[in-house]
């Protein structure tokens, strides 16, 4: 059975994304207390939770900008395929239930890689294109970019799993390429305008 995208308001997509960011932050804060015996790891989880809080704030900022810009309609509909959201909600639900009991460091890092590998960020970045003010859009997008180098470092330092390290490094490489690609597209658009 083939899944099709549906028309959804920008407001609805932002709300969905904000909920997912909040739930991811909750998972990372659970790991803060679970791994308190490792100060470096505790600091890392707190940083990851802060990143998610920043993502939530960036999305709230974009929502507010859209609501207050008479040229943009928060009820404007966009095509949205919610397969990523359904998968991520299920994953987060399972991980939050799992984190009700202590989670090993390796398992927690694996969960983080799974979550950070989701395509939700790409969907949200595309939505940012409705914000025409370049400065506002760039500031909001910067909040969405993780420093995934720390995740890769923690995997290398606290696990002996080469497969997990390859996944973390691959995620970092993909995110760097995606940022470069977006910058190139913006530069090309600027030249043609």
N, C-alpha and C positions, 0 to 999 in steps of 0.2 A: 504494500500500500504506500502510495506516494504522499508525502506531507507537503502542504502548500502554505505559503505565507498568507497572513491576513492583514487587513487594515486595522491599525491600532493608533490611538492618539499618542503624540509625543509625551504628554503628561503621564499616560498609563505606562509607557516604556520607562520613563524616568523613575516612576514610583516602584516598578518591579526591580529595576537596577538598584535603587536605594535600599530596598528590603534585602536584596542579596548581599550587598556590601555590609549592611548592619549585621546580618547573620554570620558572615565570614569573620567580621571583627569579633563577634562573640566567641567563635571557635578559637581564634588566636589568643584571646584573653584567657580562655580555659587552659591553654598550654602554658601561659605565663606562670600560673600557680603550680601546675603539674610538674614543671621543670625548674622549680625554684632552686634546686640543688646545684644547678649549672648557671652561674650569674651571666655568662656571655650569651647563653641560649635564652635565658629569661629576658635579657635586653633585646635580643633579636625578635622574640615573639611580641614584645611590647611595641617594637618598631613596626612590625607587620600589622598589628592592630591599629596603630596610629595611621599607617598608610590607608587602611580601609576606612578609618574615620575621615581622612582627607578626601577619599573618593566619594564618600557619602556627602561630605560638605560641598565638593565640586558639583555633584549632581544637583544638590539643593540650590546652589548658586545658579546653575543653568536653568533650573525650573523657575526660579524667581526672575531671572532675566527674561525668559520667554513670556512669563505672565505679565511682566511690566513693559514689554516692548510692543507698542501698538501695531508694528509691522509683522510681528510673529504671532501665530495663533497656537496656544497651548493645546487646543482641541484639534489642530491640524492633524490629519491622519497620514501615517507613513506605513509602508509595507514592513511587516515584522514577522519573522519566523521564530516562534517561541520554543522550538525544539531545544535550543541551548538552555533556555530558562527552565524548562521542565526537567532536563537532565541535571542542571546545576542545583535546582531546588531539592531534587531527590538526593543528590550527593550530599548537600549540606545537611539535610535532615538526618541522613544516616550517620554522617560524621559527628554532628552535634549529640546524637544519642550515644555514639561510641565514646565520645569525650566526657560523658557523665561519669565514667570510670577512668582511672589513669591510662594514658596512652604512651607507649614507648616513644623515645625520641625519633627513631627511624620511621615509625608509623606516622607520627605527627608531621615530619618533613615530607613524607610521601603524600599525605593529605594536602599539604600546602602546595605541592607541585601540581597535584590534580586540579585544585581550585584555581591556581594562577594560570593554568594552561587553558582554562575555559575561553570561549570566544566572546563572552559577554562584553569585555572591554572593547573589542572591535566594533560591536553593535553600538555601544555608547559613543565611541569616537565618531562614528558615522553620523549619529544624531547631532553631535556638536556642530555639524556643518550648517544647521539651521540658524546658528548664532552668527550673524554677519559681521559683527565687530571683531576684527582680528585679534586685538589685544585681549579682550575678554575670553574669546575662544581659546587662545593659546594658554592663558593662565589656567582655565578650567582643565584643559587637556594635560597640562603638566602635572596636575594633582593625580591624574589617572595612571601615570607612568611609575611603575615600581622600580626600585633598585634591586633587581633580581640577582645581582652579583652576591649579595649577602646570603640569599637562599642557597645558592650553589656552594658558597664557602661553608655554610653550616652543614650541608650534606657531606661535603668532603671531610670536615673536621669530626663530626659526630657519628658517622656511619662508615661502614666498610663495603657499601653496596655500589659497585661500579655502574650498574644499570640505573640506579637512582641518580647518581652523579651525571651520567650522560643525559638523562631526562632534564635535570636542572640546567645543565649547560645548554642543551638544545632550546629550552624555553627562553633563556637569556638571549641566545643568538637570534631566535625568531622575533623577539620583542624589539631588539636593536634594529633588525632589518625592516620591521614594520614602521618604526619611527622614521628611519631614513627614507623609506618609500613614500610616506605621507609628506615629508618635507620636500622631496623631489616633485611630487604631484602639485603641491602648493606653489613651488617655484615655477613649474611649467604653466600653471593657470595664470600666475602673475605676469608672465611674459606674454601670454596671449591676450590679456585684457587691455 
